[in-house]
Amino acid sequence: MNARSNKRALAAGLELRPLSDTLADTLQWELDREDAGPHGAGLTDSDERELLTALT
């Protein structure tokens, strides 16, 4: 995904902004939600430990 060019998006008028601005705005959006908090995405702690053990 990150290897793709953004030339077409820029040509279509997309304006890039600093990553720190995107992260700050996304965090604020999450905190302002009525159902803010963990949403069940990602690995459980035990699944993460098992995966890391398997990779080492």
Backbone torsions as a table, in degrees:
resi	resn	phi	psi	omega
1	MET	NA	-44.9	-176.8
2	ASN	-74.9	-10.1	179.3
3	ALA	-86.2	-6.4	-178.0
4	ARG	-77.5	148.1	179.4
5	SER	-77.4	147.2	175.4
6	ASN	-102.9	12.9	-176.7
7	LYS	-57.7	-44.1	-178.8
8	ARG	-67.1	-38.7	178.5
9	ALA	-64.9	-43.5	178.0
10	LEU	-64.2	-40.0	178.6
11	ALA	-64.7	-28.6	179.6
12	ALA	-84.2	-1.3	175.3
13	GLY	107.0	1.4	178.0
14	LEU	-62.0	135.7	176.5
15	GLU	-109.9	124.5	178.1
16	LEU	-77.1	149.8	176.5
17	ARG	-137.3	162.6	-177.8
18	PRO	-60.0	141.6	179.1
19	LEU	-57.7	-38.2	-179.3
20	SER	-60.1	-35.9	176.9
21	ASP	-66.8	-43.1	179.0
22	THR	-62.2	-45.5	-179.6
23	LEU	-64.3	-43.6	179.5
24	ALA	-63.0	-43.4	179.7
25	ASP	-67.0	-38.6	178.8
26	THR	-66.6	-41.9	177.3
27	LEU	-62.3	-44.8	179.4
28	GLN	-62.2	-41.5	177.7
29	TRP	-59.8	-44.2	179.8
30	GLU	-63.8	-44.3	-178.7
31	LEU	-66.9	-28.2	-179.7
32	ASP	-81.6	-12.5	-178.9
33	ARG	-69.8	148.2	176.8
34	GLU	-65.7	-32.9	-178.9
35	ASP	-106.0	41.0	-179.7
36	ALA	-61.5	151.2	178.0
37	GLY	123.1	-173.4	-179.0
38	PRO	-58.6	137.7	-178.3
39	HIS	-116.7	16.4	175.7
40	GLY	82.5	12.3	179.4
41	ALA	-88.1	153.4	174.7
42	GLY	91.4	-176.5	-178.1
43	LEU	-86.4	150.8	169.1
44	THR	-72.4	163.1	179.1
45	ASP	-58.3	-43.0	-178.4
46	SER	-68.2	-38.6	176.6
47	ASP	-64.3	-39.4	178.6
48	GLU	-64.2	-45.2	178.7
49	ARG	-60.7	-42.7	180.0
50	GLU	-62.6	-42.8	179.4
51	LEU	-65.1	-45.1	-180.0
52	LEU	-63.9	-38.3	177.2
53	THR	-63.1	-42.5	-179.4
54	ALA	-65.8	-29.4	-176.7
55	LEU	-83.9	-14.5	-177.9
56	THR	-98.5	NA	NA
